[in-house]
């Protein structure tokens, strides 16, 4: 059984806005067409985990002063 969630159930509005371009690029690489409101895009559990890991990695790599 696959579990699906909307991105806005996982990410805050601020994170969705701040990382929108990255999220859209990631979804398109996965073959997923993002909804007009990116947060309403439905993804499966595996895709959600991969996206969260990628965003967390990006945050870990960000300079301290941002």
C-alpha positions in Angstrom: 0.0 0.0 0.0 1.3 3.4 -0.9 0.8 6.5 1.3 0.3 9.8 -0.4 0.5 13.3 1.2 0.3 16.9 0.0 3.5 18.8 0.4 1.8 21.4 2.5 1.1 18.7 5.1 4.9 18.3 5.5 6.4 21.7 4.9 5.5 25.1 6.4 4.3 27.9 4.1 7.6 29.6 4.7 9.7 26.6 3.6 7.5 26.1 0.6 8.0 29.7 -0.5 11.7 29.8 0.3 12.5 26.6 -1.6 9.8 26.6 -4.2 12.2 26.6 -7.2 14.2 23.7 -5.7 11.0 21.8 -4.9 9.6 22.3 -8.4 12.9 21.2 -10.0 12.9 18.1 -7.8 9.3 17.2 -8.7 10.0 17.6 -12.4 13.1 15.4 -12.1 10.8 12.7 -10.5 8.3 13.0 -13.4 5.7 14.8 -11.2 3.9 17.8 -12.5 3.6 20.3 -9.6 0.2 21.8 -8.9 -0.1 25.6 -9.5 0.0 25.9 -5.7 3.1 23.7 -5.1 2.0 22.8 -1.6 -1.1 21.0 -3.0 1.1 18.6 -5.0 0.4 15.1 -3.9 3.5 12.8 -3.6 4.0 9.3 -2.4 5.9 8.5 0.8 9.2 7.6 -0.9 9.2 10.9 -2.9 8.4 12.9 0.2 11.3 11.3 2.2 13.7 12.0 -0.7 12.6 15.6 -1.0 12.8 16.2 2.8 16.3 14.7 2.9 17.4 16.9 0.0 16.0 20.0 1.6 17.6 19.1 5.0 21.0 18.6 3.2 20.7 22.0 1.6 19.9 23.6 4.9 23.0 21.9 6.5 25.1 23.3 3.7 23.8 26.9 4.0 26.1 29.5 5.4 25.4 30.4 9.1 24.7 34.0 8.3 21.7 33.4 6.0 
